[in-house]
Amino acid sequence: MYEKLKKLAIFLLPVKLLERHEVFFRKLISHRYSGQKYSCNICDFGLRDFVVLSNGNKLCPNCGSLPRTRRLFSMIDSEYTFENKTVLHFSPSKAMSSKLRKLKAKEYVTTDFEGEFLADEKIDITQINKKDNSFDLIICYHVLEHIKADDSAISELYRVLRVGGKCLIQTPFKIGEIYEDDLIQTPEDRLIHFGQKDHVRIYSVEGLINKLNKAGFLVDQRDFNSILENRQGFEQNETVLVAQKE
């Protein structure tokens, strides 16, 4: 139902109008989901249920957060401090960037190269226009699988990260080896082979760790296992890579 309403709204209403009044439209939809059984840690909204998308993801109707976003904030909230820190965040959702700005970092820079998200800057991850050793923390979530020159992107992440700094990285993962093929070019073929029209590969955890190690990172593989009916709608099994610059 939620996805049908979203498609109908996009069809009937101008995109600029939807963007301008996003909060209002979300409030209208989220009212029917309000309750106390679940809670979104991004917008602090109480829910009787999440919206279950066609791919199984549990979406918060109030702010649009996905399970991976809520897990990311849970990690940041419990393990990291933003005070006096410089943070670079690639392609954050509006709700997530608003939440993280409240943590009052010394500098919090958001970027989106394709113009799909509201962001402070437009930065090419393969040629980051920042000085060496600029950031204490980099958030690179579901970005690298879109980048053809991912080795260049990883090298740039390493370059602009300060010694001792950390980069939080996640992509879709598969078992085995990294799957990529330069002959797969069309959006339709990419959807079939990589799961999304704008993806250019599927990483394995081991394969991405090897790439990060090669660039100089020390990688901590964080595996999360949650019960099926957890209160914040986390994925049952999820992996986040914490890449540190030594």
C-alpha positions in Angstrom: 0.0 0.0 0.0 2.8 2.5 0.9 4.7 1.9 -2.3 1.5 2.3 -4.4 0.7 5.6 -2.6 4.2 6.8 -3.2 4.1 6.0 -6.9 0.7 7.6 -7.2 1.9 10.8 -5.5 5.0 11.0 -7.8 2.7 10.5 -10.8 0.2 13.2 -9.8 2.3 15.8 -8.1 5.3 17.8 -9.1 8.6 16.6 -7.6 9.4 20.0 -6.2 6.1 20.1 -4.4 6.7 16.7 -2.9 10.2 17.7 -1.7 8.9 21.0 -0.3 6.1 19.4 1.7 7.7 16.0 2.4 7.3 16.3 6.2 3.6 17.1 5.8 3.0 14.1 3.5 4.9 11.8 5.7 2.9 12.9 8.8 -0.3 12.1 6.9 0.9 8.6 6.1 2.6 7.8 9.4 -0.5 8.6 11.5 -2.0 5.2 10.7 1.2 3.5 11.7 1.6 5.2 15.1 1.9 3.0 18.2 4.2 1.7 20.9 5.4 -1.7 19.7 8.3 -0.3 17.7 10.5 2.8 17.7 12.6 4.6 15.1 15.8 5.9 16.6 16.2 8.4 13.8 13.0 10.4 14.3 12.0 8.9 17.7 8.6 8.0 16.3 6.6 5.2 18.0 5.0 2.7 15.7 2.6 -0.2 15.8 4.4 -1.5 12.8 7.0 -0.5 10.2 6.1 -0.3 6.5 7.4 -3.5 4.9 8.6 -2.8 1.4 8.6 -5.3 -1.5 12.2 -6.1 -0.9 11.5 -6.9 2.8 13.0 -3.7 4.2 11.2 -2.2 7.2 10.8 1.5 6.5 9.8 4.2 9.0 6.9 6.0 7.4 7.6 9.1 9.5 11.1 9.8 8.3 11.8 7.2 5.7 14.7 5.5 7.5 15.7 2.0 6.5 17.0 -0.8 8.8 20.6 0.0 7.7 20.2 3.7 8.6 18.9 2.9 12.0 21.7 0.4 12.6 24.3 3.0 11.5 22.9 5.6 13.9 22.8 3.0 16.7 26.6 2.4 16.1 27.4 6.1 16.0 25.3 6.9 19.1 27.0 4.2 21.2 30.6 4.2 19.9 31.5 7.6 18.5 31.6 11.2 19.6 31.2 14.0 17.1 32.4 16.8 19.4 35.5 18.5 18.0 35.5 16.0 15.1 35.3 16.5 11.3 32.9 14.2 9.5 32.4 13.5 5.8 29.1 11.8 4.9 28.4 10.4 1.5 24.8 10.5 0.2 22.9 10.7 3.5 19.2 10.6 3.8 17.6 13.9 4.9 16.4 12.4 8.2 19.9 11.0 8.9 21.8 14.1 8.1 19.4 16.2 10.2 19.9 13.8 13.1 23.7 13.8 12.9 23.9 17.6 12.6 22.4 17.8 16.1 25.6 16.0 17.4 27.4 19.2 16.9 30.6 18.1 15.1 33.3 20.6 14.5 32.6 20.1 10.8 29.9 17.9 9.3 30.1 17.8 5.5 27.4 16.0 3.4 28.0 15.2 -0.2 26.0 13.7 -3.1 27.4 13.5 -6.6 24.3 12.5 -8.5 21.9 15.0 -6.9 19.6 12.4 -5.4 20.0 13.7 -1.9 20.1 17.1 -0.3 23.8 17.8 0.5 26.3 20.5 1.2 28.6 19.7 -1.6 29.0 17.7 -4.8 32.1 15.6 -4.4 33.4 12.9 -6.8 34.5 10.1 -4.5 37.2 9.1 -6.9 38.7 12.6 -6.8 37.8 14.1 -3.4 38.5 17.8 -3.4 39.7 17.9 0.2 43.2 18.0 1.7 45.0 15.0 3.0 44.1 14.0 6.5 41.0 16.2 6.7 38.5 14.0 8.4 38.2 12.0 11.7 35.2 10.0 10.5 33.8 9.2 7.0 30.5 7.5 6.4 30.3 5.7 3.1 27.1 3.7 3.1 25.9 2.0 -0.1 28.1 4.1 -2.3 31.0 1.9 -3.6 28.8 -0.5 -5.4 27.8 2.4 -7.7 31.4 3.4 -8.5 33.2 1.9 -11.5 36.7 3.0 -10.3 36.2 1.7 -6.8 40.0 1.3 -6.2 40.4 5.0 -6.8 37.5 5.8 -4.5 39.0 3.6 -1.7 42.4 5.3 -2.1 40.8 8.7 -1.8 38.9 7.7 1.3 42.2 6.7 2.8 44.0 9.9 1.7 41.5 12.3 3.3 41.1 10.4 6.5 43.3 11.4 9.4 45.6 8.8 11.0 43.5 7.0 13.6 40.3 8.0 11.8 37.7 5.6 10.8 35.5 5.0 7.8 32.2 3.2 8.2 31.4 1.2 5.1 28.6 -0.9 4.0 27.4 -2.3 0.6 25.2 -5.2 -0.4 27.2 -8.4 0.1 27.2 -11.9 -1.3 28.9 -15.1 -0.5 32.1 -16.0 -2.4 34.0 -13.6 -4.6 33.2 -10.1 -5.9 31.0 -10.3 -8.9 31.5 -7.7 -11.6 31.6 -7.7 -15.4 32.5 -4.7 -17.6 30.3 -6.1 -20.4 27.2 -5.6 -18.2 26.3 -2.0 -19.2 22.6 -1.5 -19.5 20.4 -0.6 -16.5 18.2 -3.7 -17.3 21.2 -6.0 -17.3 22.6 -4.5 -14.1 19.3 -5.0 -12.4 19.4 -8.7 -13.3 23.0 -9.3 -12.4 23.7 -6.8 -9.6 20.2 -6.3 -8.1 19.8 -2.6 -8.9 19.9 -0.6 -12.2 22.7 1.7 -11.1 25.0 -0.9 -9.4 28.1 -2.1 -11.1 29.1 -5.0 -8.9 28.2 -7.1 -5.8 31.0 -7.3 -3.2 31.7 -10.2 -0.9 32.8 -9.2 2.6 36.1 -10.8 2.1 36.6 -9.2 -1.3 35.9 -5.7 -0.1 38.1 -6.2 3.0 41.0 -7.2 0.7 40.5 -4.0 -1.4 40.5 -1.9 1.8 43.6 -3.7 3.2 45.4 -3.1 -0.1 44.8 0.6 0.2 46.3 0.6 3.7 43.2 0.3 5.9 43.0 -1.9 9.0 39.5 -3.4 8.9 37.2 -4.5 11.7 34.4 -6.7 10.4 31.3 -6.0 12.5 28.6 -8.7 12.2 25.2 -8.0 13.8 22.6 -10.6 14.6 19.2 -9.4 15.8 16.1 -11.2 16.8 13.3 -11.2 14.2 11.0 -8.9 16.1 13.5 -6.3 17.4 12.0 -3.0 18.5 14.0 -0.8 16.0 13.4 -2.9 12.9 17.0 -3.9 12.4 18.0 -6.5 9.9 18.5 -9.9 11.4 21.9 -10.3 9.9 24.0 -7.3 8.9 27.7 -6.6 8.3 29.4 -3.2 8.7 33.1 -2.7 7.9 35.0 -0.2 10.1 38.1 0.8 8.2 40.8 2.6 10.2 43.8 4.5 8.9 46.9 3.6 10.8 
